[in-house]
Amino acid sequence: MEKNNYHIIGVMSGTSLDGIDLAEIRLEVSSAELITSEVDGLRPRSLSGAGGNNWSFEILAAETVPYSSFWKNELREAINYSEEKLERLDFKYTEKLSEEILKFIKKYNILEVDAICSHGHTILHQPDKGFTYQIGNLPRISKMLGRTVVCNFRVQDVELGGQGAPLVPIGDRLLFSEYDYCLNLGGFANCSFEKNGERIAFDICPANIVLNKYAEKLGQDFDEDGKLAASGNVNEDLLSKLNSLSFYTEKPPKSLGLEWVNSTIFPLLEAAEISSEDILRTFAEHIAVQLANQFSDNSSVLITGGGAYNSFLIERLKKLTSVEVIIPFPEIVEYKEALIFGLLGVLKLRDAINCLASVTGASKNHTSGKIFFP
């Protein structure tokens, strides 16, 4: 489906379990000169991509549907489910996604879209074993919505020997490449950047997937502005153990999943036998240290994802580096991943490359995802 303008809905659910992000988006592609109009506090938003094309975007409407306690528990525990129970959850979650997307369409009176582009929700991610599984990507989703759906973006990359993650960097290149680094602070922290003409990207460390858990132990859904962490003290022994983990010395491509956090991070934190406040303070410092290790001096870093609002964490990063931190307006901070999965879907519809071997380690660049028709 090659044309110049696309009207789509991007859908994303991340490991931090904040909720389902939905964004109504217009994407435009042209071979014209670089567009330099300002939008949402960002500098030029249309940048030259593959084939000399320029891409520009507009987010028309967006919202996050918070998960209920039931869904948070289901998604958190699903990693331990039997195959049969996981299949039932996949069916239920596909219905859940469909219902929320239909509510979004009705609420914003969205009449026609080219496609719904949905990530689903990652339950199992073990690329070294050749396996990744996102629920909510069953073919019936297109029947329930009565619209074309593009989804299941990670599986093919793993089949081609890649990590299946991160997938957002193609969007960083096409939409935000004026920044030296694009950093996402979600369930995990990951970044992407250009090096020797190739896009490089990888998961840096766990972030909100850990911080949110210990904020919940203190009665909060998340650590607003990092105030809980700021009230604690750094445990130097724990910080040293965290920073010494072997993952941080591995070369990219590399990615993280809940499995690694459960088997490696949480046991370390619990064994420290310190307060939740001290765990939050120590882990925030750990994140800041690992982030600082990635960036060149005096570079520009665009930060998005829920962690961009953690002012304590951002200040710690600034203290440890000389980078220019750019935090855009809220719709980009909160919905950049939904936007880029929308772009991934459009690239799939155009049969264009949407997954970079330089990022994931796959055997080749490729066009990933499944297209389901109603």
N, C-alpha and C positions, 0 to 999 in steps of 0.2 A: 504494500500500500504506500506508494510514493506520491506525496503531494507536499505543499509548502506549509500548511497549517494543520495542527492537530488539537483536538479538544478531548481531553482525557481526564480520568480520575486515577490518582496514584494512591496506593494503600500500603501502609507499612506497620508492622508490629515488631518491636525490638525486645532484646533480652532483659531490658530494665523493667519490663512489664508495666510501663506507664499507661498503656492503652493502645487503641487502634488509631493511627494517624490517617486522616483522609484529606486529600487536597484536590480541588478542581483546578485544572491547569490548561493553559494554552501554550503550545510550543510552536515556534516558527523556525523554519530552516531556509537559508538562502545562501547564495555565493557572493553576496554583496560585501562591501568593505566593513570592517569592524564597526559595530554600532557602539556609540559612546554615551548613550542616554543613561542617566542615573535612576536607580530605582531602589527603594527600600534601604537607603543608607549604604548601598554597595556602589562600587565603581562599575565600569562597563560590564554588562551582564551577558553580552553576546560575543562569543569567542570562536576563533577558527578551529574547526575540528577536522575529522577525517575527510579526505576528498576535497578539502578547501571550503567546506560548508561552514556557515556561521549559524549558531543556534541562539535563540532568545526565548525567554519564558515570561509568563505572567501567572501568578497564583491568584485565582479569582475568588476562591472560598476555601477555608480549611478549618478543621477542628480535630480534637483528640477525644475519642470515646474512652473514658477510664474503664479499666477492668474491675468487675466486682470481686469481692473476696473469693467467691467460688471459682471464677476464672483464673485469678492469680494462683490459687492453690493447684488447680488442674494443670496449668501450664508449667508451674514450678515442679510438680511431682511427676509429670508425664515421662520424664527421662527414665523412670523406674517401671513404667507400665509394660505389661505383656504385649505382644504383637496384636493380639485380638482387642485388648482394651485400647491400644493406641489407634487402631483402625476406627473404633467407635468414637474416640475423641476427635479424630480427623473429620469424621462425618458431622459431628456436632459443631465443630469449629467452623467448618465450611458453611453450615447454616447460619452460625453467628455472624460471620463476615458478611454473608449475603444480606442478612437483616439490617446490619448497620450501614452497609453501602446504600441499600434502598431507602433507609431513613434519611441519609445524607442527600441523596438525589431529590427526594421529596422536599426536604427542608429548604434547599437552595434552588428549587425549581429548575433543575438541570434537565433540559429537554432531550438533547442528542449528544452522545459522546462517541468518539471513534473506538474507544476501548477502556476497560477497567484494567489497570496494571497493578497487580498485587504481589507482594513478597510472600504473604503467608506468615507463619510464625515458626521459627526454628526450634525443634525439639531435640534432635540428635545431630551432632556435627562432629564426625570422626573421619576427616578427609584422608588421614594416613592409612585408614582401613578401607578407603574407597566408599565412604558412606556419608550422606547428609540427608536430613529429612525435615521438610517444612510442611506443617499441616495447613489446611485451608486451601489447598490447590487441586482439589478434586474436580474433574470435568463438569460435575453437576452445578458448580458455581455459576457457569455461564447460562445454564438453563434457568436457575432460580432468578438470576438478574435479567435475563432476556437480552443480554448484551455480549459483545465480544470481550473475552477476558484473556489477558496475557499474564502468565504466572510461572512458578516453578523454575526460577532462574538459576539455581545453584547446582542442580543435579548433573547436568551435562558437563559442567566444568570439572567436577570430581571424577566423572567417567573418563575425562581426557587427562587425568593425572594431576589436576589442579587442586587448590585448597577450597574452591567454591566460595571464596571470600578473600578480601572484601570486593564487592561488586560496584560500589559507589564511585570508585576512582574514574571510570569512564565519564561520569557526569561532572566530576571535578575538572577533568581536562576540557570538556566541551562547554561548560557553563561558568567555571570559576578559575580558569587557569592563569589569571593575572596575579594570583597569590602564590607565594613560594611554597606554602604548605596549606593543605586543607585538613583540619583536625576535627574529628567527630568525637564528642564525649557523650556516649550513650551507655548501654550496658557494658560495652568495652570501649576503650579508647583506640582509635585507629587513625592513621594519617595517610595522605598520598602527596606525591610531588614528582616533578620531572627530573630525570637524571640521564644525561647522555642521549637525549631524544626519546627516552622511554618513560612511561608512567610507572612509578614504583609505589607500592602500598602494602601495608601490613597492619595487623593488630599489634598495639603497643603493650597494653596491660588491661586487666579488668578495671572497671570504673564503677558506674552506678549499680551494676549487678551486685557489688559488695556494699557500697555505701547505703543503698536503699534498704538492704536487709538489716543493717545495724541501726538505721534510723527507725525502722519499724519496731525494733526491740525497745526503742525509747518512745513509742507511741506516735511516731510521725511516718507519713507515707514516704517522705524523702527529707534530706537534710537541707532545709531552705537556707540559701545563702552560705551554706557551710557553717552555720552557727553552732551546731552540735559538735562538729569536728574542732572548731576553734576553742571550744570550752574544755577540750581534753588535752592530754600531754603526749608527746611522742615517746614511744617505747623503743629505745635505740636498738635493743637486742632483736626485737621483732622486725624493725625496719631493715636491719642488716640481713636478716634471713630472707625477707621478701625480695630485697634488691639483689640477692645472690642466686635467685632461682635460675636454672639453666636456660629457660625459655628466652631470657633477655640477652643471652649471648648468641643465640641462633641467628642465622642470616635469613632474610626474607627470600621467597615468599613464606609467610607463616601466619597462622590464624589461631584463635582461641575459641573455646566453647564452654558451656556450663559444666561439662564433664570435668574439665581441667580445674575449674574453680572449685568444684565439689571435692575433688581428690587431692588438690594441692593447697589452695588458698585457705579455705575455711578451716581445715585441720590446724594449720599454722596459727590462725587467728584465735581459735578456741584454746589451743595449748598454751597461749600466752597468759591466760587467766587474768585478764585486765578488764576494766570497765568498757562498756560499749562506746562511751565518749573517747576513751583513749585509743580504742581500735579505730574509730573514725578518724581521729587526728593522725594516727600513725599511717593509716592506709591512704589518707589524703596526701600526706607527705610522700609516700611511696609513688603515687600517681604522678605528682609534680616532678619528682626526680626522674622517673622513666620518660615523661614527656620532654623534659629539658634535655635529656640525652639525645633526642632525635633531631633537634633543630640547629641549623647553622646560625652563627652570630648575625644580628641585625637583619634577619629575614622576616618576612611578613607571614603571619599565621591566621587564617580564617578559622574561627572556632564556631561550631554548631553542635546541636544536640543538647539534651537537658543539662548536662554538666557545664554548659556555657553560663548558666545562671548561678553556678556555685562560686560566688565572688571570692570566698576564702581560698578555694582551690586555684582560681585564676590569679589571685595575688601571689600565692606561693610560686606559681609558674613564673610570673614576672620577676620575682625576687631571684630566681635561679637562672634566668636567661636574659639576653639583651634583645629578644625578639619584639617585633611590633605585633601586638595582639589586636585583631579585628573581630569584634562581635557584631554581627549585622542586626537588622530589625527582627522582631520575634517570628514573623512568618518564615523567614529563612532559617533561623536558629532551630525552630521546632519542626519544620516540614521539609527540610532539605532532602532527607532520605526518601520521603514520599514523592517529592518532585523528581528525584533522580530515578527511582524505580518506574515512575511514569515515563521518563526518557528511555530507560532500558526497554520498556514495552514498545515504544514507538520505533526504536531501532530494530527490534525484532520484527515488527510489522513491515519495516522497510528492507528486511533481510540484510541489515547492516551489522557490522561487528559491534557487540555490546559487552564483550568480556575479553580482557587483555591478558595474554599469556605472561607478560612482564610483571603483572600484579599477582596473579594466582599461581603461576608455575605450571599451567596447563601446557599441553604439547603444542598448542597453536592458538592464535586469536580465533574467536568464533562468535557465532550468533546464538545466544542461549535463551531458553525459555520455551514454554508451550503456549500455543494459541488454541483457545476453545471457542467455538461458535455456538450461539443459542439454538 
